[in-house]
Amino acid sequence: MRTYSTGLEPGDRLRELREAYETLTDPYRRAQYDLGGDGAGSAAAGLEPLAPAATIATATIPPIRPYPEPEPVEAEPAYRSRNPIDRMTARLPRPWRIAIDWIVTIAGAIAIVLAIKAWVVNPYRIPSSSMEPTLHCARPGAGCESRLSDRVLANRFIYHFRSPRRGEIIVFNTPTAAAEAACNASGTFVKRLIGLPGETVNERNGVLYIDGKRLNEPYIQRARRDHRSGTWKVPAGHYFFMGDNRIQSCDSRAWGSVARSALIGEVFMTYWPPNRISFHFVGGALALGLFLYVPLRRRRRSGLR
């Protein structure tokens, strides 16, 4: 084993460091060094002299195979929202996108509510006693029977598909000038349809006749009939309305028939107050029975488990 003196000149010291570095980095010289430094150890041990470094490298190190290139992977297409609002606001900061989303959602909800009220269903409050006892108004109004006014729903599209029928409770706009002159009131009224286009309505001491035939009115209480008499001819395209509380109803007897274009919709349900929930169309009792029967039946079944 070689030894190095610490008392050498700087040039000799540098030479020895270079020789040591070359010995350690050359596999052949390193092997000779490990066996004894000059090859004598290998001969004494019966070993063959080592081959040059280049030979050892090529003999012992297998050839490096080229690493196969990875197959190209198709990138997944970027998700693209179908929401046009998301597309338009994609480049905006996130707080702005959230704010715009909320604004559009609230505006859309308001638009849907307004559209439903304008073309599908609209609520109304009963302000007077002209339809008592079918529809209640709130005390202390004259003739009112209830603590709270009934609130009803009117079907606004039904008359686009069929004609109004006798006996239906209908929301309509009164002839303004005639109603103001006769009742000192006009606007949106709720009354029962009595006379159809072309018919003759005749009242004799509070009893109605349509084209000479007595009209059956089970919804009229005897105490609420009046004792008026008169005859009215319903023009084509017009309808004749009266209230169920005849003694306190300002109706077509006072301001005439109502044009078909002034009809708003049929009252099909009272939804408030809760103890007054009811339906006012044919089959309404059946619908109300199903509405109440199904939850009660489920409750009974759940109680048996």
MIBANU-638289 format. One record per residue (C-alpha): residue number from 0; residue in three letters; x, y, z. Coordinates in nm, 4 decimals. Example, Ala and Ser with C-alpha at 12.3 -4.5 7.8 and 13.67 -1.06 7.14 Angstrom:
<pts>
  seq  type        c1        c2        c3
    0   ALA    1.2300   -0.4500    0.7800
    1   SER    1.3670   -0.1060    0.7140
</pts>
This chain:
<pts>
  seq  type        c1        c2        c3
    0   MET    0.0000    0.0000    0.0000
    1   ARG    0.1277    0.3377   -0.0890
    2   THR    0.1956    0.5960    0.1703
    3   TYR    0.2196    0.9630    0.1270
    4   SER    0.4540    1.1901    0.3066
    5   THR    0.3287    1.5037    0.4629
    6   GLY    0.6647    1.6795    0.4196
    7   LEU    0.6578    1.6988    0.0411
    8   GLU    0.6659    2.0095   -0.1653
    9   PRO    0.3334    2.1461   -0.2898
   10   GLY    0.4044    2.0246   -0.6422
   11   ASP    0.4854    1.6707   -0.5256
   12   ARG    0.1759    1.6749   -0.3035
   13   LEU   -0.0447    1.7752   -0.5959
   14   ARG    0.1104    1.5024   -0.8119
   15   GLU    0.0359    1.2377   -0.5503
   16   LEU   -0.3277    1.3561   -0.5225
   17   ARG   -0.3672    1.3358   -0.8983
   18   GLU   -0.2190    0.9840   -0.9039
   19   ALA   -0.4537    0.8749   -0.6221
   20   TYR   -0.7554    1.0208   -0.8053
   21   GLU   -0.6611    0.8400   -1.1311
   22   THR   -0.6136    0.5130   -0.9397
   23   LEU   -0.9558    0.5380   -0.7757
   24   THR   -1.1383    0.6366   -1.0927
   25   ASP   -0.9762    0.3715   -1.3184
   26   PRO   -1.1382    0.0266   -1.2505
   27   TYR   -0.8243   -0.1610   -1.3677
   28   ARG   -0.5789    0.0363   -1.1559
   29   ARG   -0.8200    0.0238   -0.8623
   30   ALA   -0.8321   -0.3571   -0.8908
   31   GLN   -0.4515   -0.3761   -0.9031
   32   TYR   -0.4347   -0.1501   -0.6005
   33   ASP   -0.6819   -0.3643   -0.4059
   34   LEU   -0.4808   -0.6833   -0.4856
   35   GLY   -0.1491   -0.5427   -0.3811
   36   GLY   -0.0850   -0.2330   -0.5761
   37   ASP    0.1470   -0.3652   -0.8556
   38   GLY   -0.0059   -0.6953   -0.9787
   39   ALA    0.2292   -0.9152   -0.7668
   40   GLY   -0.0522   -0.9971   -0.5238
   41   SER   -0.2693   -1.1245   -0.8020
   42   ALA    0.0091   -1.3511   -0.9380
   43   ALA    0.0848   -1.4892   -0.5896
   44   ALA   -0.2798   -1.5657   -0.5386
   45   GLY   -0.2951   -1.7555   -0.8695
   46   LEU   -0.5121   -1.4966   -1.0304
   47   GLU   -0.4815   -1.3843   -1.3824
   48   PRO   -0.3799   -1.0280   -1.4392
   49   LEU   -0.6731   -0.7985   -1.4850
   50   ALA   -0.7678   -0.6833   -1.8257
   51   PRO   -0.7463   -0.3197   -1.9158
   52   ALA   -1.0249   -0.0962   -1.7931
   53   ALA   -1.1856   -0.0648   -2.1324
   54   THR   -1.1993   -0.4461   -2.1662
   55   ILE   -1.3477   -0.4893   -1.8185
   56   ALA   -1.6076   -0.2265   -1.8866
   57   THR   -1.7181   -0.3860   -2.2103
   58   ALA   -1.7076   -0.7405   -2.0690
   59   THR   -1.8848   -0.6929   -1.7381
   60   ILE   -2.1243   -0.4078   -1.8120
   61   PRO   -2.4148   -0.5146   -2.0346
   62   PRO   -2.5002   -0.2848   -2.3167
   63   ILE   -2.7500   -0.0221   -2.2210
   64   ARG   -3.0734   -0.0733   -2.4056
   65   PRO   -3.2517    0.2373   -2.5189
   66   TYR   -3.5450    0.3157   -2.2950
   67   PRO   -3.8636    0.2813   -2.4938
   68   GLU   -4.0445    0.6062   -2.5432
   69   PRO   -4.3853    0.6144   -2.3720
   70   GLU   -4.6807    0.5893   -2.5988
   71   PRO   -4.8524    0.9226   -2.6455
   72   VAL   -5.1583    0.9536   -2.4226
   73   GLU   -5.4466    1.1525   -2.5559
   74   ALA   -5.5304    1.4367   -2.3238
   75   GLU   -5.8844    1.4330   -2.1880
   76   PRO   -6.0927    1.7108   -2.3361
   77   ALA   -6.1394    1.9994   -2.0972
   78   TYR   -6.4814    2.0107   -1.9322
   79   ARG   -6.7047    2.2617   -2.1007
   80   SER   -7.0157    2.3685   -1.9182
   81   ARG   -7.3444    2.3740   -2.1038
   82   ASN   -7.4563    2.6688   -1.8956
   83   PRO   -7.4285    2.9809   -2.1138
   84   ILE   -7.3722    3.1955   -1.8040
   85   ASP   -7.0693    2.9846   -1.7073
   86   ARG   -6.9309    3.0192   -2.0594
   87   MET   -6.9708    3.3944   -2.0630
   88   THR   -6.8151    3.4395   -1.7181
   89   ALA   -6.5392    3.1784   -1.7481
   90   ARG   -6.2607    3.4390   -1.7595
   91   LEU   -6.3907    3.6491   -1.4731
   92   PRO   -6.2598    3.6183   -1.1148
   93   ARG   -6.4391    3.3642   -0.8975
   94   PRO   -6.6143    3.6225   -0.6716
   95   TRP   -6.7571    3.7911   -0.9795
   96   ARG   -6.8795    3.4586   -1.1180
   97   ILE   -7.0520    3.3750   -0.7884
   98   ALA   -7.2174    3.7171   -0.7716
   99   ILE   -7.3403    3.6958   -1.1316
  100   ASP   -7.4708    3.3433   -1.0712
  101   TRP   -7.6738    3.4602   -0.7705
  102   ILE   -7.8119    3.7603   -0.9579
  103   VAL   -7.9195    3.5478   -1.2530
  104   THR   -8.0758    3.2863   -1.0214
  105   ILE   -8.2780    3.5432   -0.8264
  106   ALA   -8.3862    3.7248   -1.1439
  107   GLY   -8.4900    3.3940   -1.3005
  108   ALA   -8.6951    3.2972   -0.9948
  109   ILE   -8.8736    3.6353   -0.9978
  110   ALA   -8.9429    3.6020   -1.3706
  111   ILE   -9.0896    3.2528   -1.3205
  112   VAL   -9.3178    3.3742   -1.0397
  113   LEU   -9.4382    3.6691   -1.2481
  114   ALA   -9.4977    3.4443   -1.5478
  115   ILE   -9.7003    3.1990   -1.3370
  116   LYS   -9.9085    3.4844   -1.1929
  117   ALA   -9.9661    3.6341   -1.5375
  118   TRP  -10.0522    3.3205   -1.7372
  119   VAL  -10.1070    3.0218   -1.5070
  120   VAL  -10.2364    3.0804   -1.1516
  121   ASN  -10.2911    3.3997   -0.9570
  122   PRO  -10.4037    3.4485   -0.5936
  123   TYR  -10.6837    3.6851   -0.4932
  124   ARG  -10.8325    3.8068   -0.1640
  125   ILE  -11.2071    3.8291   -0.1113
  126   PRO  -11.2765    4.1889    0.0028
  127   SER  -11.6574    4.1991    0.0272
  128   SER  -11.9547    3.9870    0.1315
  129   SER  -12.1071    3.9532   -0.2161
  130   MET  -12.0094    3.5834   -0.2327
  131   GLU  -12.1028    3.4849    0.1235
  132   PRO  -12.1286    3.2122    0.2430
  133   THR  -11.9320    3.0468   -0.0415
  134   LEU  -11.6362    3.2840   -0.0061
  135   HIS  -11.5874    3.4655    0.3228
  136   CYS  -11.4720    3.8197    0.3838
  137   ALA  -11.3302    3.9465    0.7130
  138   ARG  -11.5309    4.1144    0.9858
  139   PRO  -11.6253    4.3889    1.0612
  140   GLY  -11.7266    4.4225    0.6943
  141   ALA  -12.1001    4.4322    0.6295
  142   GLY  -12.2344    4.0789    0.5994
  143   CYS  -11.8924    3.9161    0.6545
  144   GLU  -11.8905    3.5925    0.8558
  145   SER  -11.5217    3.5190    0.9102
  146   ARG  -11.2343    3.6614    1.1106
  147   LEU  -11.0057    3.6319    0.8063
  148   SER  -11.0751    3.6919    0.4397
  149   ASP  -11.0628    3.3909    0.2118
  150   ARG  -10.7768    3.3800   -0.0336
  151   VAL  -10.8398    3.1949   -0.3565
  152   LEU  -10.6484    3.0756   -0.6620
  153   ALA  -10.7702    3.1448   -1.0145
  154   ASN  -10.6802    2.9350   -1.3172
  155   ARG  -10.5788    3.1901   -1.5794
  156   PHE  -10.5311    2.9606   -1.8785
  157   ILE  -10.8381    2.7359   -1.8605
  158   TYR  -11.0553    2.9570   -2.0801
  159   HIS  -10.7993    2.9428   -2.3605
  160   PHE  -10.9013    2.5790   -2.4060
  161   ARG  -11.2762    2.5795   -2.3317
  162   SER  -11.5700    2.8123   -2.2788
  163   PRO  -11.6911    2.9203   -1.9333
  164   ARG  -11.9665    2.7087   -1.7786
  165   ARG  -12.2672    2.8112   -1.5782
  166   GLY  -12.2177    2.7979   -1.2023
  167   GLU  -11.8407    2.8566   -1.2115
  168   ILE  -11.6912    3.1204   -0.9828
  169   ILE  -11.4910    3.3522   -1.2057
  170   VAL  -11.2518    3.6438   -1.1617
  171   PHE  -11.3084    3.9188   -1.4183
  172   ASN  -11.2685    4.2888   -1.4859
  173   THR  -11.5902    4.4890   -1.4637
  174   PRO  -11.7032    4.7473   -1.7191
  175   THR  -11.5380    5.0453   -1.5539
  176   ALA  -11.7795    5.3262   -1.6287
  177   ALA  -12.0971    5.1240   -1.5658
  178   ALA  -11.9643    4.9715   -1.2433
  179   GLU  -11.8521    5.3082   -1.1100
  180   ALA  -12.1906    5.4593   -1.1830
  181   ALA  -12.3918    5.1708   -1.0348
  182   CYS  -12.1761    5.0521   -0.7424
  183   ASN  -11.9192    5.3271   -0.6939
  184   ALA  -11.6563    5.0567   -0.7451
  185   SER  -11.4829    4.8880   -1.0352
  186   GLY  -11.1825    4.6717   -1.1112
  187   THR  -11.1413    4.2995   -1.0462
  188   PHE  -11.4507    4.1220   -0.9156
  189   VAL  -11.5297    3.7628   -0.8166
  190   LYS  -11.8823    3.6413   -0.8987
  191   ARG  -12.0710    3.3318   -1.0096
  192   LEU  -12.1529    3.2831   -1.3765
  193   ILE  -12.5312    3.2741   -1.4259
  194   GLY  -12.6146    3.3603   -1.7868
  195   LEU  -12.4380    3.2426   -2.1033
  196   PRO  -12.4195    3.4290   -2.4371
  197   GLY  -12.7589    3.4614   -2.6066
  198   GLU  -12.9621    3.3581   -2.3014
  199   THR  -13.2328    3.5541   -2.1235
  200   VAL  -13.1987    3.5863   -1.7452
  201   ASN  -13.5192    3.6563   -1.5567
  202   GLU  -13.5509    3.7194   -1.1827
  203   ARG  -13.8914    3.6914   -1.0162
  204   ASN  -13.9022    3.7853   -0.6491
  205   GLY  -13.5434    3.6614   -0.6016
  206   VAL  -13.5819    3.3381   -0.8030
  207   LEU  -13.3866    3.3056   -1.1297
  208   TYR  -13.5119    3.1669   -1.4605
  209   ILE  -13.2933    3.1004   -1.7651
  210   ASP  -13.4912    3.1115   -2.0907
  211   GLY  -13.8053    3.0447   -1.8878
  212   LYS  -13.6639    2.7498   -1.6856
  213   ARG  -13.6056    2.7861   -1.3137
  214   LEU  -13.2368    2.7724   -1.2170
  215   ASN  -13.1473    2.5429   -0.9294
  216   GLU  -12.9142    2.7288   -0.6910
  217   PRO  -12.8212    2.5149   -0.3873
  218   TYR  -12.5424    2.7588   -0.2973
  219   ILE  -12.7920    3.0378   -0.2106
  220   GLN  -12.9136    3.0654    0.1479
  221   ARG  -13.2776    3.1674    0.1858
  222   ALA  -13.1858    3.4555    0.4152
  223   ARG  -12.9488    3.5951    0.1515
  224   ARG  -13.1989    3.6037   -0.1367
  225   ASP  -13.3386    3.9384   -0.2379
  226   HIS  -13.6858    4.0124   -0.3715
  227   ARG  -13.5970    4.1905   -0.6903
  228   SER  -13.7437    4.1244   -1.0305
  229   GLY  -13.6122    4.1966   -1.3760
  230   THR  -13.5172    4.0589   -1.7158
  231   TRP  -13.1768    4.0821   -1.8879
  232   LYS  -13.0751    3.9636   -2.2339
  233   VAL  -12.7127    3.8440   -2.2513
  234   PRO  -12.5442    3.9620   -2.5752
  235   ALA  -12.3297    3.7305   -2.7861
  236   GLY  -11.9771    3.6991   -2.6516
  237   HIS  -12.0843    3.8241   -2.3070
  238   TYR  -12.1600    3.6632   -1.9711
  239   PHE  -12.3976    3.7477   -1.6866
  240   PHE  -12.2643    3.7343   -1.3293
  241   MET  -12.4281    3.7478   -0.9867
  242   GLY  -12.3084    3.7102   -0.6296
  243   ASP  -12.4234    3.4332   -0.3963
  244   ASN  -12.5228    3.6937   -0.1355
  245   ARG  -12.7917    3.8531   -0.3501
  246   ILE  -12.9018    4.1150   -0.0988
  247   GLN  -12.5499    4.2657   -0.0857
  248   SER  -12.4182    4.1947   -0.4356
  249   CYS  -12.3585    4.4622   -0.6950
  250   ASP  -12.3407    4.2551   -1.0118
  251   SER  -12.4538    4.2271   -1.3741
  252   ARG  -12.8048    4.3290   -1.2739
  253   ALA  -12.6573    4.6748   -1.2065
  254   TRP  -12.3730    4.7157   -1.4570
  255   GLY  -12.4616    4.4683   -1.7331
  256   SER  -12.2928    4.1687   -1.8913
  257   VAL  -11.9163    4.1141   -1.9122
  258   ALA  -11.7281    4.0563   -2.2375
  259   ARG  -11.5374    3.7303   -2.2837
  260   SER  -11.2120    3.9259   -2.3162
  261   ALA  -11.2594    4.0663   -1.9625
  262   LEU  -11.2625    3.7217   -1.7990
  263   ILE  -10.9431    3.6436   -1.6062
  264   GLY  -10.9886    3.2896   -1.4813
  265   GLU  -11.1873    3.0339   -1.2868
  266   VAL  -11.1569    3.0196   -0.9085
  267   PHE  -11.0690    2.6578   -0.8375
  268   MET  -10.9413    2.6623   -0.4789
  269   THR  -10.9542    2.8422   -0.1457
  270   TYR  -10.6094    2.8052    0.0108
  271   TRP  -10.6327    3.0357    0.3152
  272   PRO  -10.7122    3.0213    0.6029
  273   PRO  -10.6186    2.6542    0.6573
  274   ASN  -10.9592    2.5556    0.7980
  275   ARG  -11.1205    2.6876    0.4783
  276   ILE  -10.9138    2.4909    0.2254
  277   SER  -11.1560    2.3722   -0.0416
  278   PHE  -11.2006    2.3263   -0.4165
  279   HIS  -11.4638    2.4997   -0.6276
  280   PHE  -11.4695    2.3005   -0.9514
  281   VAL  -11.6348    1.9780   -1.0600
  282   GLY  -11.4510    1.6950   -0.8896
  283   GLY  -11.3099    1.9305   -0.6292
  284   ALA  -11.4551    1.7298   -0.3424
  285   LEU  -11.2910    1.4165   -0.4790
  286   ALA  -10.9549    1.5954   -0.5132
  287   LEU  -10.9797    1.7298   -0.1588
  288   GLY  -11.0682    1.3818   -0.0314
  289   LEU  -10.7617    1.2319   -0.1983
  290   PHE  -10.5474    1.5179   -0.0681
  291   LEU  -10.6529    1.4437    0.2895
  292   TYR  -10.7013    1.0655    0.2648
  293   VAL  -10.3542    0.9708    0.1393
  294   PRO  -10.1564    1.1369    0.4252
  295   LEU  -10.4010    0.9952    0.6849
  296   ARG  -10.3689    0.6469    0.5399
  297   ARG   -9.9887    0.6689    0.5504
  298   ARG  -10.0048    0.7932    0.9101
  299   ARG  -10.2244    0.4981    1.0131
  300   ARG   -9.9898    0.2515    0.8467
  301   SER   -9.6874    0.4052    1.0168
  302   GLY   -9.8689    0.3776    1.3521
  303   LEU   -9.9227    0.0049    1.3049
  304   ARG   -9.5543   -0.0720    1.2623
</pts>
